[in-house]
Amino acid sequence: MKLTTMCRYAVSAMIDLVSSNIMSAVEISKRQQIPLPYLEQLLLKLKKNGLIKSIKGRNGGYLLSKQPSEISVNDIFQAVQGRLTIVDCLVFSDVCSKNAKCKTKAFWEKLNGRIENTLKSTTLLDLKEEKL
């Protein structure tokens, strides 16, 4: 399993916002080395999902809409990519013809649950303070 660039970049951008009151997309792009057009797409998704807000004007930019301790890594992933799952059959029952009699499905559910719990219990504050 490999996380998408979209998820990694979104977490990096959000960590930058933890350390700042307000930051422009250009500043985040430069600091995190994320291409600006790609970052702007991510910021729009994060904003639509209520994780950040934007301030217009000369000194405008982006800031967190909640406390860092209230935003989980799972919240960020869901905002930019949707539900993260280790195998498609856990979300879409029609992707595998063996779904009803699969011997490994319980294992995938257990593993996916552990990953999901880690993502839900890890906040931006944890990442900033490296409390892992």
C-alpha positions, 0 to 999 in steps of 0.5 A, spaced: 500 500 500 502 506 498 499 513 499 498 518 494 502 524 493 495 528 494 495 525 501 502 527 503 502 534 500 495 535 504 498 533 510 505 537 509 501 543 507 496 543 513 502 542 518 505 548 515 498 552 517 499 549 524 505 553 525 502 560 522 496 564 523 495 565 516 499 563 510 499 564 502 498 558 497 505 561 494 508 561 501 506 554 502 508 552 495 515 554 496 516 552 503 513 545 502 516 544 494 509 543 492 507 545 485 502 551 486 497 549 481 496 542 485 497 545 492 491 550 490 487 544 488 488 541 495 487 547 499 480 548 495 478 541 497 481 542 504 476 548 505 470 545 502 471 540 507 471 545 513 479 544 515 481 550 513 478 557 511 481 563 507 482 570 508 482 575 502 486 581 501 493 583 501 495 580 507 490 574 506 491 567 505 489 560 509 489 558 516 486 552 520 478 552 521 479 548 528 485 547 533 490 542 531 488 537 536 481 537 533 484 535 526 486 528 524 490 525 519 484 521 517 480 528 516 485 530 511 485 524 507 478 524 507 478 531 504 482 530 499 481 523 497 475 520 500 475 514 504 482 510 504 482 503 504 487 497 503 483 493 498 477 495 494 472 489 496 471 492 503 468 498 500 465 496 493 462 489 494 462 488 486 469 488 485 471 481 487 467 475 485 469 471 491 467 476 496 461 472 499 466 466 501 473 470 501 478 466 506 482 473 507 477 478 507 477 478 515 484 479 515 483 485 510 478 488 515 482 487 521 488 491 518 484 496 515 481 497 521 488 498 525 490 503 519 484 507 520 484 507 527 491 510 527 489 515 522 483 517 526 487 518 533 493 522 530 492 529 530 496 535 526 498 537 533 501 530 534 505 531 528 507 538 529 510 535 536 512 529 533 508 525 539 507 518 535 
